Amino acid sequence: MDKKAVLLEERAKAQKKAAQYENQVKILLNKQRDAERTARNHRLILRGLAVEGVFPFTVSMENEAVKAFLIALSRLPGAAEITPKVQETRDEG
């Protein structure tokens, strides 16, 4: 084989490896997105469970009604002051 043929072969091998690495990156990105989606879904389920546990009547409510209820709760006097305290308690525990 002459030098040109050897270089072309090495180039083809390098391009194949590059393609394999690109595919590995895509696979890892997909796994990362799946893990993030799973964590988000788990968090949302736990929070919904907490809302239904504290306010059992929300089970029979429509989603928009629950949202309106929570917004109304957040606007009650003292709600803004309680939020940082709850956050501090959670961070300490």
PyMOL commands that set and color helices and strands:
alter all, ss='L'
color gray80, all
select helices_A, chain A and resi 3-54+56-60+63-74+79-92
alter helices_A, ss='H'
color red, helices_A
deselect
rebuild
show_as cartoon
